[in-house]
Structure formats: structure tokens, C-alpha cells
Amino acid sequence: MESCPYNFPSLRIISTLKNPPLQRRNKTTYNFSTLTRSARCCSITSTAELSTAEETTAFSYNKFVRFALEETRKHTQLMPSPLQDKYSCLAAIDGKTELQMHSFETPKIRLLRSLYVEGSDGMQVLDFAIFPRAEFDLPIFCANFFTTAVMNIIVLDLNPLHDVMIQHDYKEKYYKQLIRLGIKYAELLPWGGKLTSESIKFFSPIVIWTKFPSSQQKHEILYSAFSDYLKSWLKLMDEASAETDVSRITLNLESQHKYLTWRAEKDPGHQVLRRLVGETRAKEIIKSFLFNGVDELGTKTFTDYFQEYKCDDGTVNKKRSMIGKSFESRPWNTRGEFIGNNLQ
């Protein structure tokens, strides 16, 4: 059986969702000191106002989001995205689980957004990403974490905007200096099992794809990895110069649109969202918030980019992999060279 990021074996912890319809909560106000969870909804307040419940929580992805916003503010001015008015804090249809969403933009960042879900029985989800503007060929910062009281499923990467299997100059530009960082955390957070050929194309040589039982030690390592990867991305952003060649900007735009199109259609984490908020609302959040730009940055469809998934009737094949090949161990060596033979 295929295994991939977000093959969530612990979805049983999410209760059968039969309760009240999804409701939007109060709009978030912004004081960028600290991100915390209030009694009614997500908010950004001062550190002194942390609730007792949060202080006593053994582990929370709120800490990751708080660090990310504070660290990014050291490098650039974060402005609330227009998406923030619509997507801020939602109650799931079980009436217990809360979805907290934040979105920002800067001169170099088209969209920095986070989705944090805190459910019952210790279930937490963090989906944090940074998408560069088309004038920059920066990698896409990607952190997708799923945690229960007993298990963690983790993907952390600087997803390449362009194909590092083919474009060696792009790989050299952004990843040569980060290989040691990747090796460090690949040893601390070992490869998590089978990853499909189709998915591997969107990952870099420094990707962290791992599964581990919940423990304070592992969570501290994960926080350290998240912090170091984000700092590395921000350093790349600081050094990046805007592209002026229209043809290259167009390539950047299409590459980001292709990435968004894949994630919006095939990201296996969507099943959690559908269980939480229902099919209709999940589709809206996926296309308009998590992978915002899939309808705006280009006109190509999923099957335009990935023709192997096109069924005879024109619909998209629901299979995760059409090639049927997967990688059970890390397919890059310590020099960042791909050693998985070919992807076919």
C-alpha cells in the first residue's frame, strides 16, 4: 500500500461530525507581539496575556506560528493579506475543534499563510507556507505537521520552485549552502517511509519527511528544525533580487501555479479538512486560502499539467500515483545528489 505525507492513520480521533454547522467567529485584530488562542477565537496579543490553558499545554503549534511571525518581522514588514478579512477563525462542525488562519504579504512575499487546527484528544494540525512573488524564484517554504497524542506525521521543506532534478543551476543557487542543515535534521528525524514519484518532484534535497511517536524531545527537535529552516528561507529572501526579465517572471508564475494546482488537487492532508468542515467549505479553504492563486495565477487545469491523471471522460483520476513507484528510503545522498535512479 502506498504511503505518503498525510496518510493519516489517526483520523479516528476526530469525532463523527454531526453537530452544528460551521460558523465564522470574530474577526482577528493585529498586534504582532504574540499569537495565542483566546477563549473565543484566535487572536494576537501580548505575551503577558497567554491563557493558563496555553501555558500548561505540553505542546502547541501556536508556538511555531508565533515564532514565524516574529522572526519574519525582523526581516520585512508584514501586512495583513486581503484574505484575512474572510479567513481568520472558524469553528468546525463538531462544535469543538477550532481552525485558526492567518495571512500576510510583503514586497517579496505574495502570501504567507498559516492554518492551525486544535482538536480533541491532542490532535493538532499546522499547515504553514510562504509563497514568493513572481519576480522572485525563491523556494516555497512548506511546513505540514499532523500530531496526535501518540503520533506525528511531518513534512518540512523549502519546496523548489523549479525542478532541481533538471535545473542544476537552480539547485546550486538555493540548496548547496543548505545541504549540511538538511543532513543534520535528516539524522534526527529519519525518513518516514514510502513517498511517491509524483510527490518527490515537488521536494528538495533537504526535505524532512518523517513520522515519530509523540515525545517532548522529538517536539523540541521539530521546533528547532522549523526555526532553522525558516531562518534559512528568510536569509535567501533577504539576498534575493527582483527579476526584470518578463520571460523568467512568466516561468516563475507558471511554476508556482503548477505547484498550487498539484497541491490543491492531490495534497492528501485535505481529508482532515473535509472531515472537520465538510466537503463544500473544505474546497473553498483549499482553493481560496491554502493554495490561493490556483484560480488567479494561471488558466491551465490539473490535467493540462499532469496529463497522465486524465481519465477518458476528462475527469481527474483519484489515484495518488499513476507511475506506481515510491521511495522507501531517502533518495538523496549526503551531497544532495539524487540517488533514486529515475522517477518512472
Salt bridges, closest charged atoms under 4 A:
GLU2 OE2 - ARG320 NE 3.80
GLU54 OE2 - ARG66 NH1 3.61
GLU71 OE1 - LYS74 NZ 3.22
GLU71 OE2 - HIS75 NE2 3.79
ASP85 OD1 - LYS27 NZ 3.92
GLU98 OE2 - ARG25 NH1 2.97
GLU98 OE1 - ARG37 NE 3.36
GLU118 OE1 - ARG37 NE 3.54
ASP127 OD1 - ARG113 NH1 2.65
ASP137 OD2 - LYS173 NZ 3.08
GLU172 OE2 - LYS176 NZ 3.14
ASP228 OD2 - LYS184 NZ 3.88
ASP238 OD2 - HIS75 ND1 2.58
GLU239 OE2 - LYS235 NZ 2.64
GLU243 OE1 - ARG248 NE 3.49
GLU254 OE2 - LYS300 NZ 3.20
GLU265 OE2 - LYS318 NZ 3.92
ASP267 OD2 - ARG263 NE 2.54
GLU279 OE2 - ARG274 NE 3.47
GLU279 OE2 - LYS283 NZ 3.81
GLU284 OE2 - LYS86 NZ 3.25
GLU284 OE1 - ARG281 NH1 3.00
ASP295 OD1 - LYS287 NZ 3.44
GLU337 OE1 - ARG335 NH2 2.97
